[in-house]
Amino acid sequence: MLTDQPSTATYTTDWTGKYRGDALAVVRPAAAEEVAQIVTLCAQQGIAIVPQSGNTGICGGSVPIDSRPSIILSLSRMNRVRAIDRDARTATVDAGVVLEALQNAVEEHDLIFPLMFGARGSAMIGGNLSTNAGGSNVVRYGNTRDLCLGIEAVLADGSILNGLTGLRKDNTGYDLKNLLIGAEGTLGIITGAVVKLYPQPKVRATAFLSVASLSAALEILNIVQDRLGNTVEAFEYVPQPVVEVILRHFPQIRAPLSEPANVGILLEVASSRTDDAAEASDGGKALQEGLIMALADLMESGLVLDAMFATSEGQRNDLWKLRESVLESINADGPAYHLDVALPLSRVADFVRIMDEKATELGFRPLTIGHLGDGNLHYALAAADPAKWDGLPLEAMKEFAFDLLAELKGSFSAEHGIGQSKAELLRARKEPSQLAMMRAIKQALDPQNIMNPGKMLV
Ligand code: FAD
């Protein structure tokens, strides 16, 4: 248990540096039973509990609010991969296992855990489940929710919910696991999970494309999926204004194309099929040749304007370094408001066009990237002139964006969650019947409101 300020400081401030809250103590249990004892004690004393895994969340969910006496319950000591079942393709893990550590552990068994995003070196499975994290491989493998078969959790009364099952079918009542996934610690503390594993790809092909338009990009996604048998693992939107910001802050990163790509796409396909990994006529692998041929046809049809095909692991890493440096680069570039939105795929281009027009008119500089294959955009509103940030009509711009999202049947939180930053927004904009059901569930499972209060539901 940590109580002195210097040792609790890294836990009481979130990754963005924007949210901080005092904690009576940071407790670091080593097992679910210890978590249960701590929760029982807190329930008796009316002390709030803020579960914290890797503290990489960007909505202020993992730190206390100051109006409630709170402890932070860190999962960092619960970091054991309990079992890997190679035949069933599952892993049973403690909630505090770092995502990248799980990925390294299963790699030895020729398997992958396909959740992929920039913070994987620090984020932990419990945090990934609690935020239902997405990332760049969702287009093929789904969100964290889709990767989880079973959950063990401690509820607000100190009881342990034992749902550590590897079953792929189980219709014996309510899906309790899915209540806790994405609940951001407001319904209980996830202490363990059974997750799905997939075969290690035998071959990958990665390219950076300049494409004719956002609508063309979605057409390209479907064509590549059809031609290469559903192998697309990532389809990431990285347009030129964002590339410029990255190059400004990470000069060691190279521009992927010699001519700027107004609509830039990082495309990766992968396959574990032996046929796809077989040598092709040009010395590459069949899947790689297949992608090159598909891109050549797409260039001929005018959908793709230019393409850089990664011919080495080093070039592939450079492309991913570019993609994963986006958030840090935008943060380093000056103040910005970050939207994390989801849209039906057919409305993505409309959203970007209408938003860009309005944002520019009001003095903002839109910096948009996205997991385009999932219709998920990270739309940052920076200032055209950073010195004038304070005078910009940010509230009016946000309202415009949320009205537009509602009109286009989108979501105002795609993958980062609600936390503190979007709690008021949820209250104002979530469909009332759904909000009422969420409140009823919270009241039933946590009547004292000790589980991460002030987050999500306010
Ligand atoms: P934390 O930040 O510790 O916690 C997040 C929330 O979950 C908090 O509300 C916390 O109270 C709750 N919580 C944590 N552990 C538990 C538990 N065991 N039981 C119950 N509740 C718990 N997210 C994406 O989805 N996609 C991305 O592409 C992506 N890219 C990112 C890139 C960078 C550089 C950074 C910094 C973040 C990114 N994120 C992304 C956001 C973040 O990494 C994810 O939300 C991640 O899943 C959080 O995991 P964590 O272990 O850090 O959780």
Residues whose N, C-alpha, C, O or C-beta is under 5 A from the ligand:
A	BS01	FAD	W15 V50 P51 Q52 S53 G54 N55 T56 G57 I58 G61 S62 L75 A95 M116 F117 G118 A119 S122 A123 M124 G126 G127 N128 S130 T131 A133 G134 G135 E184 G185 G188 I189 I190 L327 E415 H416
